[in-house]
Amino acid sequence: MQPVVFAVPGNEPLARRLCDALGAEPGACLVRTFPDGEVYVRIDTPVAGRPVILACTLHHPQDRLLALLFLAATCRDLGATAVGLVAPYLAFMRQDERFRPGEGITSIYFAELLSRSLSWLVTVDPHLHRWQSLEQIYTIPTRVAHAAPAIAGWLRDNVRDPVLVGPDAESAQWVSVVAAELGAPHVILTKTRHGDRDVEITAPDLTIYRGATPVLLDDIVSTGRTMIEAAGHLARAGLAAPVCVGVHAVFSGDAYDELRASMSRVVSCNTIAHESNVIAVDDAVAAAVRDVLA
């Protein structure tokens, strides 16, 4: 049976790309907010006996979550055989332990919430640090699409003599894979975080990379402080202004403008719609969806 794709408001381009890639039917629905803040949803495309795909990347999750959950519940109530979620950016992955007494481990709670409401989940490069896989916290089938091949392809076409630089130990898992795909050297810096916008970076000797084009790469670029501090460290070592590549362009506040002032270029994958999107991961996402539907 042909799947139906519904866009949670704000995700219409993602839904169109999924329909084109999967041969799915675009679903019509209405989601609006009453003056008192309550959310109204209505499904206008028949879903009985059909699989449903909800398209919703999950940055600013508080603005999207109720609509997502209500759409999922309505589709199930109207007889959909399964309701899956394509969320290229998956929120609430970074709080993966109790760093201070009394904190909630929200990656677990969010996984439990989505697992109760959905049949399956597809995402792109979730922030797996202390969790080894999504299966540790999600009880539904999950598939991860990887951005590394697309990033390597873009760097191959656009950057001369790249050396990939990970701004901290957590970035090593993405940097090493892209470097291997590209056949380029890479180095990982060391980060000490003193606060949300207070970051200290240290690094090994970088002088051997003078003349190369440094490429700072990380999965999530939010405040940008880690990338900016890393760029300063590279400059002090005599390297050129780096290209900044983020898988997920969260860019809180003025982060994007501040990054552009420190980098030769700032680019991202299209997991979160942003003007910096130049690297498409649609093929990898579609392949992951086809796999989970098989």
Secondary structure by P-SEA (a helix, b strand, c coil): cbbbbbbcccaaaaaaaaaaaccbbbbbbbbbbcccbbbbbbbccccccbbbbbbbbcccccccaaaaaaaaaaaaaacccbbbbbccccccccccccccccccaaaaaaaaaaaaccccccccccccccccccccccccbbbbbbaaaaaaaaaaacccbbbbbbccccaaaaaaaaaaaacccbbbbbbbbccccbbbbbbccccccccbbbbbbbcccccaaaaaaaaaaaaaacccbbbbbbcccccccaaaaaaaacccbbbbccccccccccccaaaaaaaaaaaaac
